[in-house]
Amino acid sequence: MVSHTARPAASPPARRHGRQGLLLFVLSGNMLLDAIEVSVVLMALPTVGSRLGLSPWGVQWLMSGFALGFAAMLLGGPRIAARVGRRPVYLGAMLVFGLASVAGGLVSGPAALVAVRVVKGCCAALTAPAGLAIINDTFPEGPERRRAVSVYSLFGAAGFTAGLLLAGLLVESSWRWTFLFPAPVALLLLVCGLYVLPSGPTDGPAPRTPRLALLRDRALLRSALGAASLNGTYQSLLVLMTFQAQQRLGWTPWQTALALLPACVPLALTVPFAGRLVARYGTGRLIILGALFPFLGYVFYLAKPEGSPYALGMLPALLLVEAGFCCAFMALNIQATASVRATDRGTAVSLYQTGVQLGAGVLLPLVALPLTYADGYRPALLIVTAAGALGLAVAVTGRGTRPGRTGDARH
């Protein structure tokens, strides 16, 4: 006689870990989608411009519009989440993001496309900071939280690479797919989020209005300026190279995507080790290197004759710029809040991220003007190089900035 025994139900810890795993999948997936949004449209810019009769200056608003929408919503987003609730705001932003993706694939007017991108940037500003806050509230302090933050950061860093590869495939089919494809992904994340996103106790108090003292914090301001220069020059260089590759060299979007991979893959590979790098060398030296390497890359590319082989022109410049990201990505984030009280840290992060997005939102239109009206890419590259020099000057002059209350910024 065979005895049949019912399988024991999953233990509460097992259910909790399973739910946390799905939550981390949703939050990291959304971070991945936000990063993809930047690179997938980057690769489509020359094609969209050609189809809609737009100049580089006109079509670049698809990228800078996303960055400006992101920056505009960052400071007000935490207050909205505190008033309405983090869960409804997060889910609502995901829904609007998905609907905007559908609209982006259907509309034809340039103004409507830019408006869609601004809306999606606003949605990203509501979900990205909230995702990290939910991780801090949900995962216990210690190894669990560190692993969760590492996964979250890794997905964000890998998203840019994924966007380039996706765009190389999608644009060759139809440029509209670059705007449509996020819709089903956002829907999947929304459905999963309805099940796992916490509510109630995780909704924090309304953040305080930025104090004048916070706006005068030298470490925060220098970090924001450094990150603005790094992000703005990085995106501007990639836009410049994309138009050069596709319009002057006759490369396909797929060939261009493969050529730009050295500008994003190393960061995705080194993000899990960035904390150890900061702990060993400190933020100051890494921030200086993070500004120096890109500046050298811009100067190198500026000095090369136009039409130089990829291995002797684009590739070394891209590797130098990415080396800067690998050095400064984590260091700038840590330095931004090193001298800020714990109660002001959320506001400081929002101010810092606003600077990051404004770097791209302001510099991209400036670089696109000479791309449209000047002969060749050197005038545009001069603007990128000048912005890189400014970022290096900020990093060097900020070397002696003390971290303030919180102690050494390396911790």
QUICORZI-V906390 format. One record per residue. RES is the residue in three letters. PSI is psi as a letter, one per 30 degrees, with the letter a starting at -180 (NA if undefined). BURIAL is # if it has 24 or more other C-alpha atoms within 12 Angstrom, else .. Layout:
# QUICORZI-V906390
RES/PSI/BURIAL
RES/PSI/BURIAL
This chain:
# QUICORZI-V906390
MET/k/.
VAL/k/.
SER/k/.
HIS/k/.
THR/k/.
ALA/k/.
ARG/k/.
PRO/k/.
ALA/l/.
ALA/k/.
SER/l/.
PRO/e/.
PRO/e/.
ALA/e/.
ARG/e/.
ARG/e/.
HIS/e/.
GLY/e/.
ARG/e/.
GLN/e/#
GLY/e/#
LEU/e/#
LEU/e/#
LEU/e/#
PHE/e/#
VAL/e/#
LEU/e/#
SER/e/#
GLY/e/#
ASN/e/#
MET/e/#
LEU/e/#
LEU/e/#
ASP/e/#
ALA/e/#
ILE/e/#
GLU/e/#
VAL/e/#
SER/e/#
VAL/e/#
VAL/e/#
LEU/e/#
MET/f/#
ALA/f/#
LEU/e/#
PRO/e/#
THR/e/#
VAL/e/#
GLY/e/#
SER/e/.
ARG/e/.
LEU/g/.
GLY/h/.
LEU/k/.
SER/l/#
PRO/e/#
TRP/e/#
GLY/e/#
VAL/f/#
GLN/f/#
TRP/f/#
LEU/f/#
MET/e/#
SER/f/#
GLY/e/#
PHE/e/#
ALA/e/#
LEU/e/#
GLY/e/#
PHE/e/#
ALA/e/#
ALA/e/#
MET/f/#
LEU/e/#
LEU/e/#
GLY/f/#
GLY/e/#
PRO/e/#
ARG/e/#
ILE/e/#
ALA/e/#
ALA/e/#
ARG/e/.
VAL/e/.
GLY/k/#
ARG/e/#
ARG/e/#
PRO/e/#
VAL/e/#
TYR/e/#
LEU/e/#
GLY/e/#
ALA/e/#
MET/e/#
LEU/e/#
VAL/e/#
PHE/e/#
GLY/e/#
LEU/e/#
ALA/e/#
SER/e/#
VAL/e/#
ALA/e/#
GLY/e/#
GLY/f/#
LEU/e/.
VAL/l/.
SER/f/.
GLY/k/.
PRO/e/#
ALA/e/.
ALA/e/.
LEU/e/#
VAL/e/#
ALA/e/#
VAL/e/#
ARG/e/#
VAL/e/#
VAL/e/#
LYS/e/#
GLY/e/#
CYS/e/#
CYS/e/#
ALA/e/#
ALA/f/#
LEU/e/#
THR/e/#
ALA/e/#
PRO/e/#
ALA/e/#
GLY/e/#
LEU/e/#
ALA/e/#
ILE/e/#
ILE/e/#
ASN/e/#
ASP/f/#
THR/e/#
PHE/k/#
PRO/k/.
GLU/k/.
GLY/b/.
PRO/e/.
GLU/e/.
ARG/e/.
ARG/e/.
ARG/e/.
ALA/e/#
VAL/e/#
SER/e/#
VAL/e/#
TYR/e/#
SER/e/#
LEU/e/#
PHE/e/#
GLY/e/#
ALA/e/#
ALA/f/#
GLY/e/#
PHE/e/#
THR/e/#
ALA/e/#
GLY/e/#
LEU/e/#
LEU/e/#
LEU/e/#
ALA/e/#
GLY/e/#
LEU/e/#
LEU/e/#
VAL/e/#
GLU/f/#
SER/e/.
SER/k/.
TRP/f/#
ARG/f/#
TRP/f/#
THR/f/#
PHE/f/#
LEU/e/#
PHE/f/#
PRO/f/#
ALA/e/#
PRO/e/.
VAL/e/#
ALA/e/#
LEU/e/#
LEU/e/#
LEU/e/#
LEU/e/#
VAL/e/.
CYS/e/#
GLY/e/#
LEU/f/.
TYR/e/.
VAL/f/#
LEU/k/#
PRO/l/#
SER/l/#
GLY/c/.
PRO/f/.
THR/f/.
ASP/j/#
GLY/l/#
PRO/l/.
ALA/k/.
PRO/l/#
ARG/l/.
THR/k/.
PRO/k/#
ARG/l/.
LEU/e/.
ALA/e/.
LEU/e/#
LEU/f/#
ARG/g/.
ASP/j/#
ARG/e/#
ALA/e/#
LEU/e/#
LEU/e/#
ARG/e/#
SER/e/#
ALA/e/#
LEU/e/#
GLY/e/#
ALA/e/#
ALA/e/#
SER/e/#
LEU/e/#
ASN/e/#
GLY/e/#
THR/e/#
TYR/e/#
GLN/e/#
SER/e/#
LEU/e/#
LEU/e/#
VAL/e/#
LEU/e/#
MET/e/#
THR/e/#
PHE/e/#
GLN/e/#
ALA/e/#
GLN/e/#
GLN/e/#
ARG/e/.
LEU/f/.
GLY/g/.
TRP/l/#
THR/l/#
PRO/e/#
TRP/e/#
GLN/e/#
THR/e/#
ALA/e/#
LEU/e/#
ALA/e/#
LEU/f/#
LEU/e/#
PRO/f/#
ALA/g/#
CYS/f/#
VAL/e/#
PRO/e/#
LEU/e/#
ALA/e/#
LEU/f/#
THR/f/#
VAL/e/#
PRO/f/#
PHE/g/#
ALA/e/#
GLY/e/#
ARG/e/.
LEU/e/#
VAL/e/#
ALA/e/.
ARG/e/.
TYR/f/.
GLY/l/#
THR/e/#
GLY/e/#
ARG/e/#
LEU/e/#
ILE/e/#
ILE/e/#
LEU/e/#
GLY/f/#
ALA/e/#
LEU/e/#
PHE/e/#
PRO/e/#
PHE/e/#
LEU/e/#
GLY/e/#
TYR/e/#
VAL/e/#
PHE/e/#
TYR/e/#
LEU/e/#
ALA/f/.
LYS/k/.
PRO/k/.
GLU/k/.
GLY/g/.
SER/k/.
PRO/k/.
TYR/e/#
ALA/f/.
LEU/f/.
GLY/d/#
MET/e/#
LEU/e/#
PRO/e/#
ALA/e/#
LEU/e/#
LEU/e/#
LEU/e/#
VAL/e/#
GLU/e/#
ALA/e/#
GLY/e/#
PHE/e/#
CYS/e/#
CYS/e/#
ALA/f/#
PHE/e/#
MET/e/#
ALA/e/#
LEU/e/#
ASN/e/#
ILE/e/#
GLN/e/#
ALA/e/#
THR/g/#
ALA/e/#
SER/g/#
VAL/k/#
ARG/l/.
ALA/e/.
THR/f/.
ASP/g/#
ARG/e/#
GLY/e/#
THR/e/#
ALA/e/#
VAL/e/#
SER/e/#
LEU/e/#
TYR/e/#
GLN/e/#
THR/e/#
GLY/e/#
VAL/e/#
GLN/e/#
LEU/e/#
GLY/e/#
ALA/e/#
GLY/e/#
VAL/e/#
LEU/e/#
LEU/e/#
PRO/e/#
LEU/e/#
VAL/e/#
ALA/f/#
LEU/e/#
PRO/f/#
LEU/e/#
THR/e/#
TYR/f/.
ALA/l/.
ASP/j/.
GLY/a/#
TYR/f/#
ARG/e/#
PRO/e/.
ALA/e/#
LEU/f/#
LEU/e/#
ILE/e/#
VAL/e/#
THR/e/#
ALA/e/#
ALA/e/#
GLY/e/#
ALA/e/#
LEU/e/#
GLY/e/#
LEU/e/#
ALA/e/#
VAL/e/#
ALA/e/#
VAL/e/#
THR/f/.
GLY/g/#
ARG/e/#
GLY/g/.
THR/k/#
ARG/k/#
PRO/f/#
GLY/b/.
ARG/e/.
THR/g/.
GLY/a/.
ASP/k/.
ALA/f/#
ARG/f/#
HIS/NA/.
